[in-house]
Amino acid sequence: MEFERSNQLVQQLESIDPLKDADNLVHFLKQIATEAQANSKFREVLGQNPKFWISITKICSLTTEKLIIGEIIVIPILLWLVRTFRNIVATVTENQNKALEQEWNKMIEKILWYCLLQPESDVTIIRSGIQALSNLITGNNFTQEFVWSDFMNRNEFDDLLSKLAGHNDNTILTGCLVFIHNCIFESESRRKSLVTSDSGTRILQRLLDRAETLLEDESTQNFELIYAIFARIIESDLYPLLFDSLNLSSSGQSLTRRQIILLKLLDSKLFSSDSIDISLSTCIYLLQIFDTICPQVISSMQQVDIVDRENQPQEIEDTSILYTGLVLLLQCFGKLSQDENDKIRECLFKGGIIASCISLLVQADKTFPRVTKAMSSPLQQGISEFAYIKRDIIKVIGNMAYNNSFVQDEVRRLGGIPLILNQCNIDDNNPYIREHAIFALRNLLINNSENQKLVKELEPIAPVQTDVLSEIGIKAQLENGGKIKLTTDSNKM
């Protein structure tokens, strides 16, 4: 049945002059596209007919030429040609190979470029066109390699994938993302070309620019597809290469907005599964970034002079990206330090993460006292610029100290134990810091007599006189024996 039907349609195509009988041609193309979409056997049989390829290619060439010179009357023909192409190559390897042999990919690209460059582009044709290119390569390594290599060697002006990746139509973006993901899914070499080529870098930059906005859009799966593409890159140990390619050396910034998005995607990947699937080289690279920005963060915190602000929040210029980057790195290290793979934790320890964390915590503890609802004041706005940092530092140290005497001794040597003891309080800017501090102390003290001795020998120095106590006329005093005595100020009662 499919054989007779396909022969009948091909004969009708051969008898039609596309330039004189457009309506009839559109009618037959609709029939072919519709049957090809619904019937895989029909696709296979039609693809085995050489006359079909000759006729359809001739029609496509003629109508494309007419379109380029401005004869828009052929647009309905081109729409159904593209849809026919899209449906004929779907899941049929022989048809995919034959279409590539007939250079249908180039004809489709000409049609796409024409539509994209119009002031009011026809999204219907563009949607079908990118879906057609995606169907051409799906499940076919030969067509994937051929088409992908072509797209990764484009200049800025003929970079079709980059143009499609930036299109504001979600369905067009979906088709583009499916095409990219299918090409790189099982190919290390194509993932590498996506990261290292100029064409690939442009595409990835477009995707990073759109990722956060798409995260809030529940009507599509475009964010999930973007995440899947970057997850494949991370798995191939290409994260450092990509991160470096996003650096703007002339800007003077340590981190760029796109690098922040990339850190968020890495953070999401680490927390999406119980197992850690990043390489040691990526771990080392993250430590290098951490070591670079830590001194800058400490310097930024030192700019916050709480005493001299007279209850007016101080603006901290250019800290938003730096702060966000630090928090994301600390969250990544918090997850990595939980891993049962001792090589990851050893990598972090040898990379100096404990010393960096202690230095950060020392400055943060000096600059930002804990904040509670009762202590709310204008100062809280400035302090909140660095919210979560102390909690996340404590979490990393606690995880690293688990069953590790080298870390336990290193924290003691750097003076970190009293510092962590000081975090055993509620702090609204660092939720659950008290619980993390107690857990960290447990891991620092267990089976370590020197650390236990240090804590046992600690003595109270002075009570903390908070602003809230002063405002309500209560004064904290330290009595002999280490007990705290509260007295009242008659002038304020």
C-alpha positions in Angstrom: 0.0 0.0 0.0 2.8 2.4 1.0 4.6 1.6 -2.3 1.6 2.4 -4.5 0.8 5.5 -2.6 4.4 6.9 -2.7 4.6 6.2 -6.4 1.4 8.0 -7.0 2.5 11.1 -5.1 5.9 11.2 -6.8 4.3 11.0 -10.2 2.0 14.0 -9.3 5.1 15.9 -8.1 6.9 15.3 -11.3 3.9 16.6 -13.4 3.6 19.9 -11.5 5.4 23.1 -12.5 6.2 24.8 -9.1 6.2 28.2 -10.6 2.9 28.0 -12.4 0.8 25.7 -10.2 1.8 26.7 -6.6 -1.5 25.9 -5.0 -1.6 22.3 -6.3 2.0 21.8 -5.3 1.3 22.9 -1.8 -1.6 20.5 -1.7 0.6 17.5 -2.6 3.4 18.5 -0.3 0.9 18.7 2.6 -0.1 15.1 1.8 3.4 13.9 1.7 4.4 15.7 4.9 1.3 14.5 6.8 1.7 10.9 5.8 5.4 10.9 6.4 4.9 12.2 9.9 2.3 9.5 10.8 3.7 6.5 9.0 7.3 5.4 9.4 6.9 2.7 6.7 5.7 5.3 4.2 8.9 7.3 5.0 11.1 4.3 4.3 9.4 3.4 1.1 9.3 7.0 -0.2 13.0 7.4 0.6 13.8 4.3 -1.6 12.3 6.0 -4.7 15.1 7.9 -6.6 12.5 9.9 -8.5 11.3 11.4 -5.2 14.7 12.8 -4.3 15.2 14.2 -7.9 11.8 15.9 -7.9 11.8 17.3 -4.4 15.4 18.6 -4.7 14.6 20.3 -8.0 11.5 22.0 -6.6 13.4 23.1 -3.5 16.2 24.6 -5.6 13.8 26.5 -7.9 11.7 27.9 -5.1 14.7 28.9 -3.0 16.2 30.9 -5.9 12.8 32.7 -6.4 12.7 33.5 -2.7 16.2 35.0 -2.6 15.3 37.4 -5.4 12.2 38.5 -3.5 9.3 36.5 -4.9 7.5 35.8 -1.6 4.7 34.0 -3.4 6.8 30.8 -3.0 6.8 31.0 0.8 3.8 28.6 1.3 5.7 26.1 -1.0 8.9 26.5 1.1 7.0 26.0 4.3 5.7 22.6 3.2 9.0 21.6 1.6 10.7 22.2 4.9 8.0 20.2 6.8 8.3 17.4 4.2 12.1 17.4 4.7 11.7 17.4 8.5 9.3 14.4 8.4 11.0 12.3 5.7 14.4 12.1 7.5 13.0 11.4 11.0 14.5 8.2 12.4 15.3 6.8 9.0 19.1 6.6 8.6 19.0 6.0 4.8 16.9 9.0 4.3 19.1 11.1 6.5 22.2 10.1 4.4 20.4 10.7 1.1 19.2 14.1 2.2 22.8 15.1 3.1 24.0 13.8 -0.2 21.4 16.0 -1.9 22.7 18.9 0.2 19.3 19.5 1.7 21.0 20.9 4.8 22.3 23.8 2.7 19.0 24.5 1.1 17.3 24.5 4.5 20.0 26.9 5.8 19.3 29.3 2.9 15.6 29.4 3.7 16.4 29.9 7.4 18.7 32.8 6.8 16.2 34.5 4.5 13.5 34.3 7.2 15.9 35.3 10.0 17.0 38.4 8.2 13.5 39.7 7.4 12.1 42.5 9.6 9.2 40.3 10.5 10.5 36.8 10.2 8.1 33.8 9.6 8.7 31.8 12.8 6.7 28.9 11.4 9.2 28.2 8.7 12.1 28.8 11.1 10.6 26.4 13.7 10.2 23.7 11.0 13.6 24.4 9.6 15.6 23.9 12.9 13.5 20.8 13.6 14.4 19.5 10.2 18.1 19.9 10.8 17.7 18.3 14.2 15.9 15.3 12.6 18.7 15.1 10.0 21.3 14.3 12.6 19.4 12.4 15.3 20.8 9.0 15.9 23.2 9.2 12.9 26.9 9.8 13.7 27.8 10.3 10.1 25.4 13.2 9.5 26.2 14.6 13.0 29.9 14.8 12.3 29.4 16.3 8.8 26.9 19.0 9.8 28.5 19.8 13.2 32.0 20.3 11.7 30.5 22.8 9.3 28.7 24.7 12.0 31.8 24.9 14.2 33.8 26.6 11.5 31.7 29.7 10.9 32.6 33.4 11.2 30.4 35.7 13.2 28.3 36.7 10.2 27.2 33.3 9.0 26.9 31.6 12.4 23.4 30.1 12.1 23.4 28.2 15.4 24.4 31.3 17.3 21.7 33.3 15.6 19.1 30.6 16.4 20.3 30.4 20.0 19.6 34.1 20.5 16.1 34.0 18.9 13.3 35.1 21.2 10.9 32.3 20.1 11.0 29.5 22.7 10.1 26.8 20.1 13.0 27.9 17.8 15.3 27.8 20.8 14.1 24.3 21.8 14.9 23.0 18.3 18.4 24.6 18.4 19.1 23.1 21.9 17.9 19.7 20.8 20.2 19.9 17.8 23.2 20.8 19.9 22.5 18.3 22.6 22.0 15.4 20.1 25.3 16.3 18.4 27.4 16.3 21.6 25.6 13.7 23.7 27.9 10.8 22.8 30.9 12.6 21.3 33.8 13.9 23.3 35.3 15.5 20.2 32.2 17.5 19.4 31.9 18.6 23.0 35.5 19.9 22.8 34.9 21.7 19.5 31.8 23.4 21.1 34.1 24.8 23.9 37.2 25.5 21.9 35.9 26.9 18.6 34.9 30.6 18.1 31.5 29.4 16.8 31.0 27.2 19.8 32.0 30.0 22.2 29.5 32.3 20.7 26.7 29.7 21.0 27.6 29.0 24.7 27.7 32.7 25.5 24.2 33.1 24.1 22.9 30.2 26.2 24.5 31.6 29.4 22.9 34.9 28.7 19.5 33.3 28.6 19.8 30.6 31.3 18.6 32.6 34.3 15.5 34.0 32.5 14.6 30.6 31.2 14.9 29.1 34.7 11.7 30.9 35.7 9.8 29.9 32.6 7.8 26.7 33.3 6.2 26.7 29.9 9.2 25.1 28.2 12.1 22.7 29.0 14.7 25.1 27.5 16.5 25.6 30.8 16.7 21.8 31.3 18.2 21.5 27.8 20.7 24.2 28.5 21.6 22.5 31.8 22.0 19.2 30.0 24.4 20.7 27.4 26.7 22.2 30.1 26.5 19.0 32.2 28.0 17.1 29.2 30.8 19.8 29.1 31.5 19.4 32.8 31.6 15.6 32.5 34.2 15.9 29.7 36.6 17.9 31.9 36.1 21.0 29.7 34.9 23.3 32.5 38.2 25.1 33.0 38.6 25.7 29.3 35.1 27.1 29.1 35.5 29.2 32.2 38.7 30.8 30.9 37.1 31.6 27.6 34.5 33.7 29.4 37.1 35.9 31.0 37.2 39.6 30.1 40.8 40.5 30.8 40.3 44.1 29.8 37.4 44.7 32.2 39.4 44.4 35.4 36.8 42.1 37.0 37.9 38.9 38.6 34.6 37.2 37.6 32.2 38.0 34.8 28.4 37.6 34.9 28.6 34.7 32.5 31.2 33.0 34.7 28.7 33.4 37.6 26.0 31.7 35.6 28.5 28.9 34.8 29.3 28.5 38.5 25.5 28.2 39.2 25.2 25.5 36.6 28.1 23.6 38.2 26.6 24.0 41.6 23.3 22.6 40.3 25.0 19.6 38.8 26.9 18.8 42.0 23.7 18.9 44.0 21.6 17.0 41.5 23.0 13.6 42.4 24.6 11.8 45.3 27.8 11.0 43.4 30.5 13.5 42.5 31.4 13.3 38.8 33.9 16.1 38.3 37.6 15.5 37.7 40.5 16.4 40.0 41.7 18.9 37.4 38.4 20.8 37.6 38.6 20.7 41.4 42.1 22.2 41.3 40.9 24.8 38.9 38.1 25.8 41.3 40.6 26.2 44.1 42.7 28.5 41.9 39.6 30.7 41.3 38.9 30.6 45.1 42.5 31.6 45.9 42.2 34.5 43.4 39.0 36.1 44.8 39.5 35.4 48.5 42.0 38.3 49.1 39.6 40.6 47.1 36.6 39.6 49.3 38.7 40.2 52.4 39.6 43.6 51.1 35.9 44.3 50.4 34.9 43.3 53.9 37.6 45.6 55.4 36.0 48.5 53.6 32.9 48.1 55.7 33.7 50.2 58.7 30.8 49.5 61.0 32.0 51.8 63.8 32.3 54.9 61.6 29.1 54.6 59.6 26.9 56.0 62.3 24.1 53.6 61.5 24.2 54.4 57.8 24.7 51.4 55.5 27.8 51.8 53.4 27.7 51.1 49.7 30.2 48.4 48.7 31.0 49.0 45.0 31.4 46.1 42.6 31.0 43.4 45.3 27.8 41.7 44.0 29.5 39.5 41.4 32.5 38.9 43.7 30.3 37.9 46.6 28.0 35.7 44.5 31.1 33.9 43.1 32.5 33.3 46.6 29.2 31.9 47.9 28.8 29.6 44.9 32.4 28.3 45.2 31.9 27.7 49.0 28.7 25.7 48.2 30.6 23.7 45.6 33.3 23.0 48.1 30.7 22.1 50.7 29.4 19.4 48.4 32.8 18.2 47.2 34.1 17.9 50.8 31.2 15.6 51.6 32.3 13.1 49.0 33.5 9.7 50.1 36.2 9.9 47.5 39.3 10.8 49.6 41.1 12.0 46.5 38.8 15.0 46.2 39.2 15.9 49.8 42.9 15.4 49.6 42.9 17.7 46.6 41.1 20.4 48.5 43.4 20.1 51.5 46.6 20.2 49.5 45.2 23.2 47.6 45.1 25.2 50.8 41.4 25.5 51.3 41.6 25.4 55.1 44.0 28.3 55.3 41.8 30.3 52.9 38.6 29.5 54.8 40.2 30.5 58.1 41.4 33.8 56.7 38.0 34.6 55.4 36.3 33.6 58.6 38.7 35.8 60.7 37.8 38.9 58.6 34.1 38.1 58.4 33.9 37.6 62.2 35.6 41.0 62.8 33.5 42.9 60.3 30.1 41.3 60.6 28.8 40.5 64.1 25.9 38.1 64.2 22.5 39.6 63.5 19.2 38.6 65.0 15.7 40.0 64.8 16.1 41.7 68.1 19.3 43.4 66.8 17.8 44.6 63.5 19.2 47.9 62.5 20.3 49.9 59.4 23.6 48.1 59.7 21.9 44.9 58.7 21.6 46.1 55.1 25.3 46.4 54.7 25.9 43.1 56.6 23.5 41.2 54.4 25.8 41.9 51.4 27.9 39.0 52.8 25.1 36.8 54.1 25.7 33.0 54.2 29.5 33.3 53.9 30.3 32.4 57.5 27.9 29.5 57.5 29.3 28.1 54.3 32.9 28.4 55.5 32.0 26.5 58.7 30.3 23.8 56.6 33.4 23.3 54.5 35.7 23.2 57.5 33.4 20.7 59.3 33.2 18.4 56.3 36.9 18.5 55.7 37.7 17.6 59.4 35.6 14.5 59.3 37.9 11.5 60.2 40.9 13.6 59.1 43.6 14.3 61.7 45.6 16.4 59.3 42.7 18.8 58.8 42.0 18.8 62.6 45.6 19.8 63.4 45.7 22.4 60.6 42.6 24.1 61.9 44.1 24.2 65.4 47.4 25.5 64.1 45.7 28.3 62.3 43.7 29.4 65.3 40.4 28.2 63.9 38.9 26.4 66.9 38.1 29.4 69.0 36.8 31.1 65.9 34.4 28.3 65.2 33.3 28.2 68.9 32.4 31.8 68.5 29.9 30.8 65.7 27.7 28.7 68.1 25.0 31.3 68.1 22.0 32.2 66.1 22.7 34.6 63.2 19.9 35.6 60.8 22.4 36.4 58.1 23.8 32.9 58.4 20.9 30.5 58.9 21.8 27.3 60.8 25.3 28.5 61.5 25.0 27.3 65.1 24.2 23.8 64.0 27.0 23.7 61.4 29.5 25.1 64.0 28.5 22.4 66.5 28.9 19.7 63.8 32.3 21.2 62.8 33.5 21.2 66.5 32.4 17.6 66.8 34.5 16.6 63.8 37.5 18.7 65.0 37.5 17.2 68.5 36.8 13.6 68.0 39.8 11.3 68.5 42.1 14.4 68.7 43.4 15.0 72.2 45.3 18.2 71.4 42.1 19.9 70.1 40.1 18.6 73.1 42.8 20.0 75.5 42.7 23.4 73.7 39.0 23.7 74.2 39.2 22.6 77.8 41.8 25.2 78.6 39.8 28.1 77.0 38.7 30.7 79.5 36.1 33.5 79.1 37.8 36.9 78.3 34.9 39.3 78.4 31.2 39.4 77.8 29.8 40.7 74.6 28.0 44.1 75.2 25.5 44.2 72.3 23.8 47.3 71.0 20.5 45.8 72.1 21.6 45.4 75.7 22.9 48.9 75.8 19.7 50.4 74.4 17.5 48.8 77.1 19.9 49.7 79.9 21.4 46.3 80.7 25.2 45.8 81.1 27.0 42.4 81.0 29.8 41.9 83.4 32.2 39.0 83.9 32.6 37.9 87.5 35.3 35.7 89.1 34.8 32.1 88.1 33.7 33.0 84.6 30.1 33.7 85.4 28.1 36.5 83.6 26.3 39.1 85.7 23.7 41.5 84.2 23.3 44.9 85.8 20.9 47.7 85.0 21.7 51.3 84.1 19.5 53.6 86.1 19.8 56.4 83.6 18.1 54.3 80.9 15.5 52.5 83.0 
